[in-house]
């Protein structure tokens, strides 16, 4: 098979070493678009009089090269337009989009390699794809609900571990960094102008105004106030840099200046953000093409040096999108800058985690805005600063009465330090969301317990010393081991004593007195033989008729 051929395969094909159903060499055009961690699609125009017209069906696979350097890739047909002027347009996704139909059950991982392995194990269907990585990033990942593998790759995996994907047939290759700096440099100027890049150049900050403030010590600033960026600019645009949270004590001017310089280096102050579309179709028609032809050696995710001679600065940009003409074997267009989309968005407008984009949001505005909505992946620096309209401009960060949609906030990205006192209201706490683990020691006071809310089931180990007042109804309790010393008032009546409950062992010595013995209660059988002596008989108490005397009783 010739590698440059555009070939049609059955929908069930998993290997592509033959000519399949045949060549689509009558195609009028065939364009492959690939974005960094995003779109990967093919669009083909084919005449209705072509030999394979009737073979072009939904879900069948088209094999074509995505660029000049990589192997041909399979694209599954998902749409075929109605004929217009005898031509149909066929749209196809890369075969990796099939991963949208492979859901996984909840799982966890402690590194990128473990997470990819566990993701495949957790697939509810037998997954024909392989997953590999050269990244060694270690971080915990927890998937708590079913989700498709493709969505997981675009959101949680990239959000947790970063990196770039390369899709090679049924292999998903995760790179710590897919690109290389091949030494390609271009000069931005009159020969290559881009409207958006012009806006970026005009919006660049030319310096910072660092300061520190506290109520106790007031405002601390540099004597000359401004620290300028390195470069030559025909305008001034200074960023107010609040360093109050960077120092716990009053900083010196040297410390302020050092912090300002570090901030400018980290955030590329003075260097325009690169966003350039290079159209080779336009350049090939001009004499300047020779200056940019070297870009045709650039692959997706490679780095390109962009010089800005007027400003005297240079930037490093990434190739984030390529549009390749399969028939002419040349790029139609490449885009340099920062990625604007990810895999999940190419499926169903998924959202890129804002936690990767926002490191700090300050409170400075060039004008007041009532409502600000942060667009998907529009924030590229650690801070956002300027608002010209109701849209938040990508730059450094500042929100007043703005809001960030829930979908833009990644899991566990809001730390304690980001929540102001009393910032979470009752209405924002989900029912049942506060668990035992979230309550601090002694956090629930008497005032927090509603009257009548403690039921029998909630009481464990109630001791007597907890009852300090009120009355306990005897009918509600079952008493055992009651000690006499615990009866301090009141009377125990005969009705409270069970018949036969008082035995001789319960009576103390001398406890039964004459007054306690009823008249006639002591009968003959109660008197033991020889127990009544003469001294126990009162004078005149025994009548003769009550005596039965035998001879041996007298002496």
C-alpha positions as CSV (number, residue, x, y, z in Angstrom):
1,X,0.0,0.0,0.0
2,X,1.2,3.5,-0.8
3,X,1.4,5.6,2.4
4,X,0.1,8.7,0.6
5,X,-3.1,7.0,-0.5
6,X,-6.4,7.9,0.9
7,X,-8.1,4.6,1.6
8,X,-11.5,3.4,2.7
9,X,-11.9,0.6,5.3
10,X,-14.9,-1.2,6.8
11,X,-16.3,0.1,10.1
12,X,-14.9,-2.9,12.0
13,X,-11.3,-2.5,10.9
14,X,-8.6,-2.4,13.6
15,X,-5.6,-3.0,11.4
16,X,-4.7,-1.0,8.2
17,X,-2.1,-3.0,6.3
18,X,-4.2,-3.6,3.2
19,X,-6.0,-1.4,0.7
20,X,-9.3,-2.1,2.5
21,X,-12.3,-1.3,0.4
22,X,-10.3,0.7,-2.1
23,X,-8.6,4.0,-2.7
24,X,-10.3,7.4,-2.6
25,X,-7.9,8.8,-5.2
26,X,-10.7,10.7,-6.9
27,X,-11.1,13.0,-3.9
28,X,-11.4,16.6,-4.8
29,X,-9.9,17.8,-1.5
30,X,-8.8,16.2,1.8
31,X,-7.9,18.3,4.8
32,X,-6.8,17.1,8.3
33,X,-7.0,19.5,11.3
34,X,-5.3,18.7,14.5
35,X,-5.1,20.7,17.7
36,X,-3.0,20.2,20.8
37,X,-5.1,18.0,23.1
38,X,-8.1,18.9,21.0
39,X,-9.8,18.6,17.6
40,X,-8.5,15.8,15.3
41,X,-10.7,15.6,12.2
42,X,-10.7,15.0,8.5
43,X,-12.9,16.7,5.9
44,X,-13.0,15.2,2.4
45,X,-14.8,16.3,-0.8
46,X,-15.7,13.5,-3.2
47,X,-17.6,13.5,-6.5
48,X,-20.9,11.6,-6.8
49,X,-19.5,10.1,-10.0
50,X,-16.5,8.7,-8.2
51,X,-16.0,4.9,-8.1
52,X,-16.3,4.8,-4.3
53,X,-19.2,7.1,-3.9
54,X,-21.6,4.4,-3.0
55,X,-19.1,2.9,-0.5
56,X,-18.9,6.0,1.6
57,X,-21.1,5.2,4.5
58,X,-21.4,6.4,8.1
59,X,-19.0,4.8,10.6
60,X,-16.7,3.5,7.8
61,X,-13.0,4.5,8.2
62,X,-10.9,6.7,6.0
63,X,-7.1,6.3,6.3
64,X,-5.0,9.4,5.5
65,X,-1.8,11.2,6.6
66,X,-2.4,13.9,9.2
67,X,0.8,15.7,8.3
68,X,4.0,15.3,6.3
69,X,5.8,13.3,9.0
70,X,3.5,10.9,10.8
71,X,2.0,7.6,9.6
72,X,-1.5,7.6,8.1
73,X,-4.3,7.7,10.7
74,X,-7.8,6.2,10.7
75,X,-10.8,8.6,10.8
76,X,-14.3,7.4,11.3
77,X,-17.1,8.9,9.2
78,X,-19.7,10.7,11.2
79,X,-21.4,12.9,8.6
80,X,-22.0,12.9,4.9
81,X,-23.5,16.0,3.4
82,X,-26.2,16.1,0.6
83,X,-24.7,16.5,-2.9
84,X,-24.1,20.1,-4.0
85,X,-23.0,20.6,-7.6
86,X,-22.3,16.9,-7.8
87,X,-20.0,16.9,-4.7
88,X,-20.4,15.5,-1.2
89,X,-18.5,16.6,1.9
90,X,-17.5,13.7,4.3
91,X,-16.6,14.6,7.9
92,X,-14.7,12.1,10.0
93,X,-13.3,12.0,13.5
94,X,-10.0,10.3,14.4
95,X,-10.6,6.8,15.6
96,X,-9.7,7.9,19.2
97,X,-13.1,9.6,19.3
98,X,-14.5,6.1,19.7
99,X,-13.3,6.4,23.4
100,X,-16.4,8.5,23.9
101,X,-18.4,5.3,24.0
102,X,-16.2,3.5,26.6
103,X,-17.4,4.5,30.1
104,X,-15.3,3.7,33.2
105,X,-16.4,2.9,36.7
106,X,-15.0,4.9,39.7
107,X,-11.2,4.3,40.3
108,X,-8.2,6.0,41.8
109,X,-4.6,6.5,40.8
110,X,-1.5,7.9,42.5
111,X,0.6,8.7,39.3
112,X,-0.1,9.3,35.6
113,X,1.1,5.7,34.7
114,X,-1.0,4.1,37.4
115,X,-4.1,6.2,36.6
116,X,-3.9,5.3,32.9
117,X,-3.6,1.6,33.7
118,X,-6.4,1.7,36.2
119,X,-8.6,3.6,33.8
120,X,-8.4,0.8,31.2
121,X,-9.1,-1.8,34.0
122,X,-12.1,0.2,35.1
123,X,-13.6,0.3,31.5
124,X,-17.0,-1.4,31.5
125,X,-16.3,-2.6,27.9
126,X,-13.3,-4.4,26.5
127,X,-11.2,-1.5,25.3
128,X,-9.1,-2.0,22.2
129,X,-6.9,1.0,22.9
130,X,-3.6,1.0,24.6
131,X,-2.4,3.8,26.9
132,X,1.3,4.7,27.5
133,X,3.1,7.7,28.9
134,X,6.7,9.0,29.3
135,X,5.7,11.3,32.2
136,X,6.6,10.5,35.8
137,X,4.3,13.0,37.4
138,X,3.0,11.7,40.8
139,X,-0.4,13.0,42.0
140,X,-3.6,11.5,43.3
141,X,-6.5,11.1,41.0
142,X,-10.0,10.1,42.2
143,X,-12.8,9.4,39.7
144,X,-16.0,9.1,41.8
145,X,-18.6,8.6,39.1
146,X,-18.9,6.9,35.7
147,X,-17.4,8.9,32.8
148,X,-16.3,8.2,29.3
149,X,-12.6,7.6,28.7
150,X,-12.2,10.4,26.2
151,X,-13.8,12.9,28.5
152,X,-11.6,11.6,31.3
153,X,-8.4,12.1,29.2
154,X,-9.4,15.7,28.4
155,X,-10.5,16.7,31.9
156,X,-9.2,14.8,34.9
157,X,-6.0,13.3,33.4
158,X,-4.7,16.5,31.8
159,X,-6.0,18.6,34.6
160,X,-4.1,16.5,37.2
161,X,-0.9,15.5,35.3
162,X,-0.6,18.0,32.4
163,X,1.2,17.0,29.2
164,X,0.3,16.5,25.5
165,X,-1.5,13.6,23.8
166,X,-0.5,11.9,20.6
167,X,-3.1,9.7,19.0
168,X,-1.6,7.0,16.8
169,X,-4.3,4.6,15.5
170,X,-5.5,2.6,18.6
171,X,-2.6,3.9,20.8
172,X,-3.0,6.9,23.1
173,X,0.4,8.3,23.9
174,X,0.7,10.7,26.7
175,X,3.8,12.9,26.6
176,X,5.2,15.1,29.3
177,X,5.9,17.4,26.4
178,X,5.2,16.2,22.9
179,X,7.0,19.1,21.2
180,X,10.7,20.0,20.5
181,X,12.4,23.3,19.9
182,X,14.0,22.6,16.5
183,X,15.6,26.0,16.3
184,X,12.9,27.5,14.1
185,X,12.7,31.3,14.4
186,X,10.5,33.9,12.7
187,X,10.4,37.7,12.8
188,X,7.1,39.3,13.4
189,X,6.7,42.5,11.4
190,X,5.4,43.9,8.2
191,X,5.8,40.7,6.3
192,X,3.7,38.8,8.8
193,X,0.8,40.7,10.4
194,X,-2.0,39.2,12.4
195,X,-4.9,41.3,13.8
196,X,-5.0,39.4,17.1
197,X,-1.3,39.5,17.5
198,X,-1.4,43.3,17.0
199,X,-3.9,43.5,19.8
200,X,-1.6,41.4,22.0
201,X,1.3,43.7,21.2
202,X,-0.7,46.8,22.1
203,X,-1.9,45.2,25.4
204,X,1.5,44.3,26.7
205,X,2.6,45.8,30.0
206,X,5.8,47.8,29.9
207,X,6.5,47.7,33.7
208,X,5.1,47.3,37.1
209,X,4.4,49.5,40.1
210,X,5.2,47.4,43.1
211,X,3.9,48.3,46.6
212,X,3.2,46.9,50.0
213,X,0.4,48.1,52.4
214,X,-0.8,47.5,55.9
215,X,-3.2,49.5,58.1
216,X,-0.5,49.7,60.8
217,X,2.4,50.8,58.6
218,X,0.7,52.4,55.6
219,X,2.0,52.3,52.0
220,X,5.5,51.1,51.2
221,X,6.8,51.8,47.7
222,X,9.9,52.4,45.7
223,X,11.4,55.9,45.5
224,X,11.1,55.9,41.7
225,X,7.8,53.8,42.0
226,X,8.1,52.0,38.6
227,X,10.2,49.0,37.6
228,X,10.4,48.9,33.7
229,X,10.5,45.8,31.6
230,X,13.5,45.2,29.4
231,X,12.6,46.3,25.9
232,X,11.8,49.3,23.7
233,X,8.3,50.5,23.6
234,X,6.6,53.5,22.0
235,X,4.0,53.6,24.8
236,X,3.7,53.1,28.6
237,X,1.4,50.6,30.3
238,X,2.2,49.9,33.9
239,X,0.7,47.1,36.0
240,X,0.0,48.0,39.8
241,X,1.6,45.0,41.6
242,X,0.3,44.5,45.1
243,X,2.9,42.6,47.1
244,X,1.1,43.0,50.5
245,X,0.6,39.2,50.8
246,X,4.2,38.5,49.9
247,X,5.8,39.9,53.0
248,X,4.7,39.4,56.6
249,X,6.8,42.3,57.7
250,X,7.5,45.7,56.2
251,X,9.8,45.1,53.2
252,X,12.8,47.1,52.2
253,X,13.1,48.8,48.8
254,X,15.6,46.1,47.7
255,X,13.1,43.3,48.6
256,X,10.3,45.1,46.8
257,X,12.4,45.5,43.7
258,X,13.6,41.9,43.7
259,X,10.0,40.6,44.1
260,X,8.9,42.9,41.2
261,X,11.6,41.6,38.9
262,X,10.8,38.0,39.8
263,X,7.1,38.7,39.0
264,X,8.0,40.2,35.6
265,X,10.2,37.3,34.6
266,X,7.6,34.7,35.7
267,X,4.7,36.4,34.0
268,X,6.6,37.6,30.8
269,X,5.9,41.3,31.5
270,X,7.0,43.2,28.5
271,X,6.7,40.3,26.1
272,X,3.6,40.0,24.0
273,X,1.5,36.9,24.2
274,X,1.9,35.1,20.9
275,X,-1.2,34.3,18.9
276,X,-0.3,34.1,15.2
277,X,-2.0,32.3,12.4
278,X,0.4,31.5,9.5
279,X,-1.4,31.0,6.2
280,X,0.9,29.3,3.8
281,X,-1.6,29.6,1.0
282,X,-1.2,33.4,1.3
283,X,2.6,33.4,1.9
284,X,3.3,31.2,-1.1
285,X,1.9,33.9,-3.3
286,X,4.4,36.5,-1.9
287,X,8.1,37.1,-2.0
288,X,8.2,36.7,1.8
289,X,7.4,33.0,1.6
290,X,11.1,32.2,1.9
291,X,11.2,33.8,5.3
292,X,8.5,31.5,6.7
293,X,8.9,28.3,4.7
294,X,11.0,26.9,7.6
295,X,7.7,26.7,9.6
296,X,6.8,23.8,7.3
297,X,9.3,21.7,9.3
298,X,7.4,22.4,12.5
299,X,5.2,19.6,14.0
300,X,2.3,19.9,16.4
301,X,3.4,21.0,19.9
302,X,6.9,22.1,18.7
303,X,8.3,25.3,20.0
304,X,9.0,28.3,17.7
305,X,11.0,31.4,18.6
306,X,9.2,34.6,17.6
307,X,11.2,37.8,17.5
308,X,9.6,41.3,17.9
309,X,12.3,43.6,16.4
310,X,10.4,46.8,17.1
311,X,10.2,46.0,20.8
312,X,13.5,44.4,21.0
313,X,12.1,41.3,22.7
314,X,11.5,37.7,21.7
315,X,9.0,35.0,22.8
316,X,8.8,31.3,22.6
317,X,5.4,30.0,21.2
318,X,4.0,26.5,20.8
319,X,2.5,25.2,17.6
320,X,-1.0,24.5,18.8
321,X,-2.8,23.7,15.6
322,X,-2.0,22.4,12.1
323,X,-4.2,22.2,9.0
324,X,-2.7,19.8,6.5
325,X,-3.7,19.3,2.9
326,X,-3.3,15.6,2.2
327,X,-3.5,16.0,-1.6
328,X,-0.8,18.7,-1.9
329,X,1.2,17.3,1.1
330,X,1.6,20.7,2.6
331,X,0.4,22.7,5.5
332,X,-2.4,25.1,4.7
333,X,-2.1,26.8,8.0
334,X,-0.4,26.6,11.4
335,X,-1.3,28.4,14.6
336,X,1.3,29.6,17.2
337,X,0.3,30.4,20.7
338,X,-1.4,28.8,23.6
339,X,-4.0,26.0,23.4
340,X,-7.6,27.2,23.4
341,X,-9.4,23.8,23.6
342,X,-9.0,20.3,24.9
343,X,-10.3,16.9,24.1
344,X,-13.5,17.1,26.2
345,X,-14.6,20.3,24.4
346,X,-14.4,18.5,21.1
347,X,-17.0,16.0,22.3
348,X,-19.8,18.0,23.9
349,X,-18.5,21.5,24.8
350,X,-16.7,20.1,27.9
351,X,-14.9,22.5,30.1
352,X,-11.2,22.9,30.7
353,X,-10.3,23.1,34.3
354,X,-9.9,26.7,35.4
355,X,-7.6,25.6,38.2
356,X,-4.8,25.3,35.6
357,X,-5.4,28.8,34.4
358,X,-5.9,31.0,37.5
359,X,-3.3,31.3,40.2
360,X,-4.4,34.5,41.7
361,X,-7.3,37.0,41.2
362,X,-6.7,40.5,42.3
363,X,-9.1,43.5,42.7
364,X,-8.0,46.2,40.2
365,X,-10.0,47.3,37.3
366,X,-9.6,49.9,34.7
367,X,-13.4,50.4,34.7
368,X,-16.3,49.0,36.7
369,X,-18.1,46.1,35.2
370,X,-21.4,44.8,36.6
371,X,-21.1,41.2,35.4
372,X,-18.0,39.4,34.1
373,X,-18.1,35.9,32.8
374,X,-14.7,34.1,32.3
375,X,-14.8,32.3,28.9
376,X,-13.4,28.8,28.5
377,X,-9.6,28.7,28.6
378,X,-9.4,32.5,28.0
379,X,-7.1,33.1,31.0
380,X,-3.5,32.4,30.4
381,X,-1.5,34.2,33.1
382,X,-1.5,33.9,36.8
383,X,-3.5,37.1,37.1
384,X,-6.1,38.9,35.1
385,X,-6.1,42.6,35.1
386,X,-7.9,44.6,32.4
387,X,-11.6,44.7,31.5
388,X,-12.5,46.8,28.4
389,X,-16.0,45.4,27.9
390,X,-18.3,42.9,29.6
391,X,-15.8,40.2,28.6
392,X,-12.8,39.5,30.7
393,X,-9.6,40.1,28.7
394,X,-6.9,37.6,28.9
395,X,-4.0,39.3,30.7
396,X,-3.5,39.4,34.4
397,X,-6.6,39.0,36.7
398,X,-9.1,41.2,38.4
399,X,-12.7,40.5,39.3
400,X,-15.2,42.8,41.1
401,X,-18.8,41.6,40.8
402,X,-17.9,38.9,38.3
403,X,-18.5,35.3,38.5
404,X,-16.9,32.0,37.4
405,X,-19.2,29.3,36.2
406,X,-19.2,26.1,38.2
407,X,-18.0,24.2,35.2
408,X,-14.8,26.3,35.1
409,X,-13.8,25.3,38.6
410,X,-11.9,22.1,38.9
411,X,-12.3,19.7,41.8
412,X,-10.3,20.7,45.0
413,X,-9.0,23.9,43.4
414,X,-10.4,26.3,45.9
415,X,-8.2,26.4,49.1
416,X,-9.1,27.7,52.5
417,X,-7.2,30.9,51.8
418,X,-9.4,31.7,48.9
419,X,-12.6,31.8,51.0
420,X,-13.3,35.0,52.8
421,X,-14.9,35.1,56.2
422,X,-18.7,34.5,56.0
423,X,-18.3,33.9,52.2
424,X,-20.3,30.7,52.2
425,X,-24.0,31.3,53.0
426,X,-26.6,28.8,54.2
427,X,-28.2,28.6,50.8
428,X,-24.9,27.5,49.3
429,X,-24.4,24.4,51.5
430,X,-25.9,21.3,50.1
431,X,-28.3,19.3,52.3
432,X,-26.4,16.6,54.1
433,X,-23.1,18.1,53.0
434,X,-21.7,18.6,56.5
435,X,-20.5,15.3,57.9
436,X,-19.0,14.3,61.2
437,X,-15.5,14.7,59.8
438,X,-16.2,18.3,58.9
439,X,-17.2,19.4,62.5
440,X,-14.4,20.5,64.7
441,X,-14.2,19.6,68.4
442,X,-17.0,21.4,70.4
443,X,-18.2,23.0,67.2
444,X,-21.9,22.3,68.1
445,X,-23.0,24.5,71.0
446,X,-26.3,24.6,72.9
447,X,-27.4,27.5,70.6
448,X,-26.9,25.3,67.5
449,X,-29.3,22.5,68.8
450,X,-32.9,23.0,68.0
451,X,-35.4,22.5,70.8
452,X,-36.8,18.9,70.8
453,X,-34.4,17.7,68.2
454,X,-32.6,15.2,70.4
455,X,-34.4,11.9,70.2
456,X,-33.9,8.5,72.0
457,X,-31.8,7.2,69.2
458,X,-29.4,10.2,69.6
459,X,-28.7,9.6,73.3
460,X,-25.8,7.3,74.3
461,X,-24.5,6.7,77.8
462,X,-26.7,9.0,79.8
463,X,-25.3,9.2,83.4
464,X,-27.1,10.3,86.6
465,X,-24.8,13.3,87.1
466,X,-26.3,14.8,83.8
467,X,-29.8,15.1,85.5
468,X,-29.7,18.2,87.6
469,X,-33.3,19.3,87.8
470,X,-36.9,18.3,87.0
471,X,-38.7,15.1,87.7
472,X,-38.3,11.5,86.5
473,X,-41.6,9.6,86.5
474,X,-41.2,6.3,88.2
475,X,-43.4,4.6,85.7
476,X,-40.8,5.4,83.0
477,X,-37.9,3.7,84.8
478,X,-36.9,0.2,85.9
479,X,-34.7,0.4,89.1
480,X,-32.3,-2.3,90.2
481,X,-29.8,-2.4,93.1
482,X,-31.5,0.4,94.9
483,X,-29.5,1.2,98.1
484,X,-31.2,2.4,101.3
485,X,-28.8,5.4,101.5
486,X,-30.3,6.6,98.2
487,X,-33.8,6.9,99.7
488,X,-33.7,10.2,101.5
489,X,-37.4,11.2,101.6
490,X,-40.8,9.6,101.2
491,X,-42.1,6.2,102.4
492,X,-42.0,2.7,101.1
493,X,-45.5,1.2,101.7
494,X,-46.5,-2.5,102.1
495,X,-48.0,-2.4,98.6
496,X,-44.5,-1.7,97.2
497,X,-43.1,-4.9,98.9
498,X,-43.8,-8.2,97.2
499,X,-45.2,-11.0,99.4
500,X,-42.4,-13.0,100.9
501,X,-39.8,-10.5,99.8
502,X,-38.6,-9.9,103.4
503,X,-36.8,-12.9,104.7
504,X,-35.1,-13.4,108.2
505,X,-31.8,-12.5,106.6
506,X,-33.3,-9.1,105.7
507,X,-34.2,-8.3,109.4
508,X,-31.6,-6.8,111.7
509,X,-31.1,-8.0,115.3
510,X,-33.9,-6.6,117.5
511,X,-35.7,-5.2,114.5
512,X,-39.0,-6.9,115.4
513,X,-40.4,-5.4,118.6
514,X,-43.6,-6.3,120.5
515,X,-45.4,-3.4,118.8
516,X,-44.6,-5.0,115.4
517,X,-46.3,-8.4,116.4
518,X,-50.0,-8.6,115.9
519,X,-52.2,-10.0,118.7
520,X,-52.5,-13.9,118.3
521,X,-49.8,-13.9,115.5
522,X,-47.5,-16.2,117.5
523,X,-48.9,-19.7,117.5
524,X,-47.5,-22.9,119.2
525,X,-45.8,-24.0,116.0
526,X,-43.9,-20.7,116.0
527,X,-42.3,-21.4,119.4
528,X,-39.4,-23.8,119.5
529,X,-39.2,-26.4,122.3
530,X,-37.5,-25.2,125.5
531,X,-37.3,-21.6,124.3
532,X,-39.8,-20.1,126.9
533,X,-38.2,-19.9,130.4
534,X,-39.8,-18.8,133.6
535,X,-38.3,-15.4,133.5
536,X,-40.2,-14.7,130.2
537,X,-43.6,-15.2,131.9
538,X,-45.3,-12.3,133.6
539,X,-47.1,-12.9,136.8
540,X,-50.7,-14.2,136.3
541,X,-50.3,-14.6,132.5
542,X,-50.9,-18.3,132.2
543,X,-54.2,-19.8,133.4
544,X,-54.4,-23.4,134.7
545,X,-56.8,-24.5,132.0
546,X,-54.1,-23.6,129.4
547,X,-51.6,-26.0,130.9
548,X,-51.1,-29.6,130.0
549,X,-48.5,-30.8,132.5
550,X,-46.9,-34.3,132.3
551,X,-45.1,-35.9,135.3
552,X,-41.7,-35.8,133.8
553,X,-42.0,-32.1,133.2
554,X,-42.1,-31.5,137.0
555,X,-39.1,-31.5,139.2
